[in-house]
Amino acid sequence: MGTLFGFHLAQTCEVTVLDTNPQTVAAVAQHGLAVNEAPPRMVRVTSHARDLYGSQMLFLFVKAVDTLRALRPFAGELNPATPIISLQNGVGNEDAIKTALGGAVPVVLGITTESSLTTGPGRVRSSETGNTILGSSSAAPATARTIAELLTASGLRTSVVYDIRPHLWGKLVANAAINAISALLDCEAGAIPRDSNAARLAESLADEAAAVAAALRINLPFANPWQYVTQVIEIGADSKSSMAFDLESGHPTEIDHINGAVVAFGRRTGVATPCNETVLRLVKAKEALLARTRA
């Protein structure tokens, strides 16, 4: 997702990409960022956080489990007025951002249904049919509007809402229904609604997440959770979830921030979430099993 958004933003402004993979840094420095068959766009790239201390805005695309680690080098160094834009999966990212950078940091939260699949260092394949929705959290509403205008000018469909929470939870409903099943079955998202067993489980996961949102008095931006999930699947039907790739690569998954968040808020509100808890335990068991196999 960093490649996709960096590619678009490079059309209108100066972009610096931070990546810790030496091969990616070398490839991007030489060839730039590329999406589908469009000509590559050159950007600055670095493996040192200090090269981004002067940024006017900082987009955060790391996995939720990596937020603290990624932002700690910026503590006390980043301009206090520099907004942090999080389009990450799960809930709780704002708390992690403020833990790393302090409670006064301006944060813009959002969701995106843009999809991207890495085909090489600094290269992705994308349907480019998604939408991005932003909402100011601790940032001024004008800041969110400025960022939305910048993304729109770069070719990404973007809008701003007064309250981003319904949209964050809407995406959580979809992620809870799709990501873990794709990971456990090692299948593309589009395979889920085609299999009756996978579809029934995904629908149950979505319904539980929606019930938790209702208990939190969050009005989701859709009436039918499963119908919404199937719409999201259509956008990225030919791609596995990022959680599937995490299991393959040995990277910690975001299960605690997705299905785990549904379970945690369910306990807080007294809503039963047995399917989400089962999937949570299965993914954690698979993580542990794969870790022992690689050891």
C-alpha positions as CSV (number, residue, x, y, z in Angstrom):
1,M,0.0,0.0,0.0
2,G,2.9,2.3,0.6
3,T,4.1,1.7,-3.0
4,L,0.6,2.4,-4.3
5,F,0.0,5.6,-2.4
6,G,3.7,6.8,-2.8
7,F,3.4,6.3,-6.6
8,H,0.3,8.4,-6.8
9,L,1.6,11.1,-4.4
10,A,4.8,11.4,-6.4
11,Q,2.7,12.9,-9.2
12,T,2.1,16.1,-7.3
13,C,4.6,16.3,-4.5
14,E,8.0,15.2,-3.3
15,V,7.9,11.7,-1.7
16,T,10.4,10.0,0.5
17,V,9.8,6.3,1.2
18,L,11.2,4.7,4.4
19,D,11.9,0.9,4.1
20,T,14.1,-1.4,6.1
21,N,14.7,-3.9,3.4
22,P,18.0,-3.2,1.6
23,Q,16.9,-4.9,-1.6
24,T,13.8,-2.8,-1.7
25,V,15.7,0.4,-1.0
26,A,18.2,-0.3,-3.8
27,A,15.5,-1.2,-6.3
28,V,13.3,1.8,-5.6
29,A,16.4,4.1,-5.7
30,Q,17.2,2.8,-9.2
31,H,13.8,2.2,-10.7
32,G,11.3,4.2,-8.7
33,L,7.8,3.1,-7.9
34,A,5.5,1.4,-10.4
35,V,1.8,0.5,-10.4
36,N,0.5,-1.9,-13.1
37,E,1.8,-0.9,-16.5
38,A,2.2,2.8,-15.8
39,P,5.7,4.3,-16.2
40,P,7.6,4.3,-12.9
41,R,7.8,7.5,-10.8
42,M,11.0,8.4,-9.1
43,V,11.0,9.1,-5.3
44,R,13.5,9.4,-2.6
45,V,14.1,6.3,-0.6
46,T,15.9,5.7,2.7
47,S,16.3,3.2,5.5
48,H,17.0,5.9,8.1
49,A,14.1,7.6,9.9
50,R,16.1,10.7,10.3
51,D,15.8,11.4,6.6
52,L,12.0,11.9,7.2
53,Y,12.3,14.2,10.2
54,G,11.5,17.3,8.1
55,S,8.4,15.7,6.5
56,Q,5.3,17.9,6.2
57,M,3.0,14.9,6.6
58,L,3.8,11.3,7.4
59,F,1.7,8.4,6.0
60,L,1.8,5.2,8.0
61,F,1.4,1.9,6.1
62,V,3.1,-0.6,8.5
63,K,1.2,-3.4,10.0
64,A,-0.6,-2.6,13.2
65,V,1.8,-4.8,15.2
66,D,4.8,-2.7,13.9
67,T,3.4,0.8,14.7
68,L,5.3,1.5,17.9
69,R,8.6,0.1,16.4
70,A,8.2,2.2,13.3
71,L,7.4,5.5,15.0
72,R,9.7,5.4,18.0
73,P,12.7,6.8,16.1
74,F,10.6,9.9,15.3
75,A,9.9,10.7,19.0
76,G,11.1,14.2,19.8
77,E,12.4,14.6,16.3
78,L,9.3,15.2,14.1
79,N,7.8,18.6,13.9
80,P,4.9,18.5,16.5
81,A,2.6,20.0,13.9
82,T,3.3,17.2,11.3
83,P,0.1,15.1,10.9
84,I,0.3,11.3,11.0
85,I,-2.0,9.7,8.5
86,S,-2.9,6.1,9.4
87,L,-4.8,3.9,6.8
88,Q,-3.9,0.8,8.7
89,N,-6.1,-2.3,9.5
90,G,-7.7,-2.8,12.8
91,V,-8.6,-0.5,15.7
92,G,-6.2,0.9,18.3
93,N,-3.7,2.5,15.9
94,E,-4.3,6.0,17.2
95,D,-3.4,4.8,20.7
96,A,-0.1,3.3,19.4
97,I,0.7,6.4,17.5
98,K,0.3,8.6,20.6
99,T,2.2,6.2,22.8
100,A,5.1,6.5,20.4
101,L,4.9,10.3,19.7
102,G,2.9,11.8,22.5
103,G,-0.7,12.6,23.1
104,A,-0.6,16.0,21.3
105,V,0.4,14.6,17.9
106,P,-2.2,15.4,15.1
107,V,-3.6,12.2,13.8
108,V,-5.7,11.6,10.8
109,L,-7.4,8.2,10.6
110,G,-8.9,6.6,7.6
111,I,-9.8,3.5,5.6
112,T,-9.1,2.6,2.1
113,T,-10.6,-0.1,-0.2
114,E,-7.7,0.3,-2.6
115,S,-6.0,-3.1,-3.2
116,S,-2.4,-3.8,-4.1
117,L,-0.3,-6.9,-4.6
118,T,3.4,-6.7,-4.6
119,T,5.0,-8.1,-7.8
120,G,8.5,-6.9,-7.0
121,P,10.5,-4.3,-5.0
122,G,8.6,-1.1,-5.5
123,R,6.1,-2.6,-7.9
124,V,2.5,-3.5,-7.3
125,R,-0.6,-4.6,-9.2
126,S,-3.7,-2.8,-8.2
127,S,-7.3,-2.7,-9.4
128,E,-7.3,1.1,-8.6
129,T,-11.0,1.0,-8.1
130,G,-11.2,1.6,-4.4
131,N,-12.1,4.6,-2.2
132,T,-10.3,6.3,0.7
133,I,-12.2,7.9,3.5
134,L,-10.4,10.2,6.0
135,G,-11.5,11.7,9.3
136,S,-9.7,14.0,11.7
137,S,-9.0,12.5,15.0
138,S,-6.7,14.8,17.0
139,A,-5.9,16.8,13.9
140,A,-7.9,19.8,12.8
141,P,-10.7,19.1,10.3
142,A,-8.9,21.4,7.9
143,T,-5.9,19.2,8.0
144,A,-7.9,16.1,7.0
145,R,-9.5,18.2,4.1
146,T,-6.0,19.2,2.9
147,I,-4.8,15.6,2.9
148,A,-7.9,14.5,1.0
149,E,-7.4,17.2,-1.6
150,L,-3.8,16.1,-2.0
151,L,-4.8,12.5,-2.5
152,T,-7.6,13.4,-4.9
153,A,-5.2,15.5,-7.0
154,S,-2.9,12.5,-7.2
155,G,-5.6,10.3,-8.7
156,L,-7.0,8.6,-5.6
157,R,-10.7,8.8,-4.9
158,T,-10.9,10.4,-1.4
159,S,-13.5,11.9,0.8
160,V,-13.7,13.3,4.4
161,V,-16.2,12.5,7.0
162,Y,-17.0,14.1,10.4
163,D,-16.8,10.8,12.3
164,I,-14.4,8.2,11.1
165,R,-15.3,5.6,13.7
166,P,-18.2,4.0,11.8
167,H,-15.9,3.6,8.8
168,L,-13.1,2.1,10.9
169,W,-15.5,-0.4,12.3
170,G,-17.0,-1.1,8.9
171,K,-13.6,-2.0,7.6
172,L,-13.0,-4.0,10.8
173,V,-16.1,-6.0,10.0
174,A,-14.8,-6.8,6.5
175,N,-11.3,-7.6,7.7
176,A,-12.6,-9.9,10.5
177,A,-14.6,-11.8,8.0
178,I,-12.0,-12.1,5.3
179,N,-8.4,-11.9,6.5
180,A,-8.1,-14.9,8.9
181,I,-10.1,-17.2,6.6
182,S,-7.9,-16.4,3.7
183,A,-4.9,-17.0,5.8
184,L,-6.1,-20.3,7.4
185,L,-7.3,-21.7,4.0
186,D,-4.4,-20.1,2.1
187,C,-6.8,-18.9,-0.5
188,E,-7.7,-15.8,-2.4
189,A,-10.5,-13.7,-1.0
190,G,-12.8,-14.5,-3.9
191,A,-12.8,-18.2,-2.9
192,I,-14.5,-17.5,0.4
193,P,-18.1,-16.8,-0.9
194,R,-17.8,-19.6,-3.4
195,D,-17.5,-22.2,-0.7
196,S,-20.5,-22.7,1.5
197,N,-18.6,-23.5,4.7
198,A,-16.2,-20.6,4.3
199,A,-19.0,-18.3,3.4
200,R,-21.1,-19.3,6.5
201,L,-18.1,-18.8,8.8
202,A,-17.3,-15.4,7.2
203,E,-20.9,-14.3,7.6
204,S,-20.9,-15.3,11.3
205,L,-17.6,-13.4,11.8
206,A,-19.1,-10.3,10.2
207,D,-22.3,-10.5,12.2
208,E,-20.5,-10.8,15.5
209,A,-18.3,-7.8,14.7
210,A,-21.4,-5.8,13.7
211,A,-23.1,-6.7,16.9
212,V,-20.1,-5.5,18.9
213,A,-20.2,-2.2,17.0
214,A,-23.9,-1.8,17.8
215,A,-23.2,-2.4,21.5
216,L,-20.6,0.4,21.3
217,R,-23.3,2.6,19.7
218,I,-21.4,2.9,16.4
219,N,-23.6,3.2,13.4
220,L,-22.0,1.2,10.7
221,P,-22.1,2.7,7.1
222,F,-24.1,-0.3,5.8
223,A,-27.3,-2.2,6.8
224,N,-26.2,-5.7,5.9
225,P,-22.7,-6.8,7.1
226,W,-22.4,-9.8,4.8
227,Q,-23.5,-7.9,1.7
228,Y,-20.9,-5.3,2.5
229,V,-18.2,-8.0,3.0
230,T,-19.0,-9.5,-0.4
231,Q,-18.7,-6.1,-2.0
232,V,-15.2,-5.7,-0.4
233,I,-14.3,-9.2,-1.6
234,E,-15.2,-8.3,-5.2
235,I,-12.6,-5.5,-5.2
236,G,-9.7,-7.8,-4.3
237,A,-11.2,-11.1,-5.3
238,D,-7.9,-12.4,-6.9
239,S,-5.7,-11.5,-3.9
240,K,-4.9,-13.3,-0.7
241,S,-5.3,-11.3,2.5
242,S,-2.2,-9.7,4.0
243,M,-2.5,-12.1,6.9
244,A,-2.0,-15.0,4.6
245,F,1.3,-13.5,3.4
246,D,2.3,-12.8,7.0
247,L,1.9,-16.5,7.8
248,E,3.9,-17.4,4.7
249,S,6.7,-15.0,5.6
250,G,6.8,-15.6,9.3
251,H,5.8,-12.0,10.1
252,P,3.5,-11.6,13.1
253,T,-0.1,-11.2,11.9
254,E,-2.5,-8.5,12.8
255,I,-5.0,-11.0,14.3
256,D,-5.0,-9.3,17.7
257,H,-5.9,-6.0,16.1
258,I,-8.7,-7.5,14.0
259,N,-10.5,-10.6,15.3
260,G,-8.8,-10.1,18.6
261,A,-10.2,-6.6,18.8
262,V,-13.7,-7.9,18.1
263,V,-13.3,-10.4,21.0
264,A,-11.9,-7.8,23.4
265,F,-14.6,-5.3,22.7
266,G,-17.2,-8.1,22.8
267,R,-16.1,-9.0,26.4
268,R,-16.2,-5.3,27.3
269,T,-19.8,-4.9,26.1
270,G,-21.1,-8.4,26.9
271,V,-21.5,-9.5,23.3
272,A,-20.6,-13.1,22.6
273,T,-18.1,-13.6,19.8
274,P,-17.4,-17.3,19.7
275,C,-16.5,-17.5,16.0
276,N,-14.0,-14.6,16.2
277,E,-12.5,-16.2,19.3
278,T,-12.1,-19.5,17.6
279,V,-10.5,-17.9,14.5
280,L,-8.2,-15.9,16.8
281,R,-7.0,-19.1,18.5
282,L,-6.5,-20.9,15.2
283,V,-4.4,-18.2,13.7
284,K,-2.3,-17.9,16.9
285,A,-1.9,-21.7,16.9
286,K,-0.8,-21.7,13.3
287,E,1.7,-18.8,13.9
288,A,3.2,-20.8,16.8
289,L,3.3,-24.0,14.7
290,L,5.0,-22.3,11.8
291,A,7.5,-20.6,14.1
292,R,8.5,-24.0,15.6
293,T,8.8,-25.4,12.1
294,R,11.2,-22.6,11.0
295,A,13.3,-22.8,14.2
